[in-house]
Amino acid sequence: MPINQPSNQIKLTNVSVVRLKWGGKRFELACYKNKVLEWRSGVEKDIDEVLQIESVFTNVSKGAVASNEDVKKAFGDKSREDVVQEILKKGELQVGDKERGAMTGTIHKDIVSIISDKTVDPRTRRPYTTGMIDKALAEIGFSVGTTKSAKSQALDAIKMLQAQGTIPIERATMKVRVTCPLSNLTLPKGGAAPGGDSKKVIKDLLRGHFVKVDDDDTIGGDFVIEGDIQPGSFRQITDLLSEATKGKAQCEVLNFSQSTEGDETWS
């Protein structure tokens, strides 16, 4: 059933409502179906593709727009854009029981798949099957929500599995070797070198990305470091090297614990 916005009679169809109770008031946004979870997961970047209308409502179905006074009382001096983003991030997506069940099932499947893809058994360095992950999540009573992305919930689930020791599990890593010339370095913004020692700054920044260092030495004017990093650090390292050496450094991938497709966004 179309929802009418009384001030200008804009008809809103195919509506998903995101509701947040904050400061004693209820605030709602009228969004396009499927776009809310895409925005929360980072797939959709353009908030205009998520909102059907920019107004903040107290009741979307009645077309009741929240007053500026209520918004300011609840959210303080935040801009309207910040308020909208906070409601989108923290609010509950309103769906029917049947739709919620289907959505929860899809998110659960995605969470299990992400954990299987991004973790390993530290004893064998091999990934768990989705069936084993599914069973382990059931054992710890992990509950799937609809307000957070599958990736975010997968991170939470990994921490719970590690804390409760249901199965030995750790984040997958990739082994790399970095060769960084130490001459004519350009420090990244905010990386001022105490005493002008830019070499030490770059070395320390690089070391900070490694979860395990196998080798660390200066050879012929180059800093060479080899070890394990989490896949999400790979892009951060290459960006640092590109800025610091103007493309003269190298970051070689020696091996993977498992597939790292898309890992630059896993952080």
Secondary structure as GFF3:
##gff-version 3
##sequence-region A 1 267
A	DSSP	beta_strand	3	5	.	.	.	ID=ss1
A	DSSP	beta_strand	10	12	.	.	.	ID=ss2
A	DSSP	beta_strand	15	22	.	.	.	ID=ss3
A	DSSP	beta_strand	25	32	.	.	.	ID=ss4
A	DSSP	alpha_helix	35	41	.	.	.	ID=ss5
A	DSSP	three_ten_helix	47	49	.	.	.	ID=ss6
A	DSSP	beta_strand	57	59	.	.	.	ID=ss7
A	DSSP	beta_strand	64	65	.	.	.	ID=ss8
A	DSSP	alpha_helix	68	75	.	.	.	ID=ss9
A	DSSP	alpha_helix	80	90	.	.	.	ID=ss10
A	DSSP	beta_strand	92	94	.	.	.	ID=ss11
A	DSSP	alpha_helix	97	118	.	.	.	ID=ss12
A	DSSP	beta_strand	119	120	.	.	.	ID=ss13
A	DSSP	alpha_helix	130	139	.	.	.	ID=ss14
A	DSSP	alpha_helix	150	164	.	.	.	ID=ss15
A	DSSP	beta_strand	170	171	.	.	.	ID=ss16
A	DSSP	beta_strand	174	181	.	.	.	ID=ss17
A	DSSP	three_ten_helix	194	196	.	.	.	ID=ss18
A	DSSP	alpha_helix	198	207	.	.	.	ID=ss19
A	DSSP	beta_strand	210	219	.	.	.	ID=ss20
A	DSSP	beta_strand	222	229	.	.	.	ID=ss21
A	DSSP	alpha_helix	233	245	.	.	.	ID=ss22
A	DSSP	beta_strand	250	256	.	.	.	ID=ss23
A	DSSP	three_ten_helix	263	265	.	.	.	ID=ss24
###
